[in-house]
Amino acid sequence: MITPKRLQKGDTVGIVSTARKISKEELKPAIQLLERWGLKAVLGKTIGAEENQFAGSDTLRAADFQEMLDNPKIKAIWCARGGYGTVRIIDKLDFSAFKKSPKWIVGYSDVTVLHSHIHNFGIETLHAQMCLEIENKTEEARESIRTVLFGEAYSIEMKRTDSVAPLGILKGELIGGNLSVLYSLCGSTSEMKTDGKILFIEDLDEMLYHVDRMMMNLKRNGYLKNLKALIIGGMTEMKDNKVYFGKTAEEIIVDLVKEYNYPVIANFPAGHIKDNRALIFGRKVELEIETNKVVLKF
């Protein structure tokens, strides 16, 4: 996998919205954060634009992202927010220049479309907090973005809360993102390739039966069979019917993959949670599972 060039102080970061609309006012904390890191921010034409729930038309959003991809002065692209809409523009984008000179693409949730699509080019991307509400996340979450962008040594350590993963150390390429988005990409040119890899999944505001449905789809299509390990991030604000499904989201996932006998790590600090740590997708990582803790080394 190709790692985008590390940023240096004075570099410029482009901010665009590939999905839902957002105002310039909402971006002030993110812009100030970049400035504290010694970076400059350039806002795309999608910032402040709107067409119903979107940050402008599909044509505008695609053109805005394309301009940031092709501009050699833009050293990283930070997606302003998620929601829904990135899948509507992915097939309008030309990644020719990007492949020759990769840059960090930063975001999560709906931005999983970009992560999965770009992963198939053999280029790393950064699954991390978007600009929106960056000020409400932990300092560790914010600092994790800076650490990766500037090419510093990085790892994530968490207290172990499961009993599914056997002790040991394994290595594999880290991929994944938002479960709902990954599910929606199945069968397309943007679908993920999972064999022999470590899969990370997270989600927000889903019905529990639909979590089961999505996981069953991934399972029946073979995406879960040959993993090295499965990491479950925040399964946040899950919902249930009046007739209860009977399991939590984590229990649904663990139950559906138990036959494969690979490690499953739950409650990992990434996703729609306050402590949303950055993950380098496409990076060959080392997953160290100890009695009381789990360490993910990039």
Secondary structure, DSSP 8 states (H G I E B T S, - for coil): -B------TT-EEEEE-SSB---TGGGHHHHHHHHHTT-EEEE-TTTT--BTTBSS-HHHHHHHHHHHHH-TTEEEEEE---SS-GGGTGGG---HHHHHS--EEEE-GGGHHHHHHHHTTTB-EEE---STTGGGS-HHHHHHHHHHHTT---EEEEE---SSS-SEEEEEEEEEEEHHHHHHHTTSTT----TTSEEEEEEES-BHHHHHHHHHHHHHTTTTTT-SEEEEEEEES-B--SS--SS-HHHHHHHHHGGG---EE-S-S-SSSSS---EEET-EEEEEE-SSEEEEE-
